[in-house]
Amino acid sequence: MAALESRKRLLIGLGIAMAAFYVVLIVIDQSLKDTGGPSILGLEFAGSASRVEEIFAEWGAHGRDLARLSLWIDFPFLGDGPLAADI
């Protein structure tokens, strides 16, 4: 019974972490759009190196920093789902 409670608490914690990561990623994505450039998906589907350079120019240094932060937050976010599914 203790193992079930432990798994339940872990699952709830992972769910809260996943929701928190998602909210932060949404805020970052909106901030990228506010720079006048596309969202992070626009960068991911840029299609060419020249388009990536255009996006970076539109975002400016702050936008590039936000994109970098988004990438670092994305790593644990992507790992959170499989961990929760495994429990």
JOSULCOR-V920743 format. One line per field, one symbol per residue. ss: DSSP state (@ for helix, = for strand, . for the rest). phi: phi as a letter, one per 40 degrees, with the letter a starting at -180 (. if undefined). burial: + if it has 24 or more other ideal C-beta (glycine too) atoms within 12 Angstrom, else -. A space follows every 50 residues. Layout:
# JOSULCOR-V920743
ss = ???
phi = ???
burial = ???
This chain:
# JOSULCOR-V920743
ss = .@@@@@@@@@@@@@@@@@@@@@@@@@@@@@@@@@.....@@@@@....@@ @@@@@@@@@@@@@@@@@@@@@@@@@@@@@@@@@@@@.
phi = .cccccccccccccccccccdcccccccccccccchccccccccbdgacc cccccccccgcccccccccdccccdcccccccccccc
burial = -------------+---+--+---+--++-++--+-++++-++------- ----++-++---++-++--+--+---+--+-------
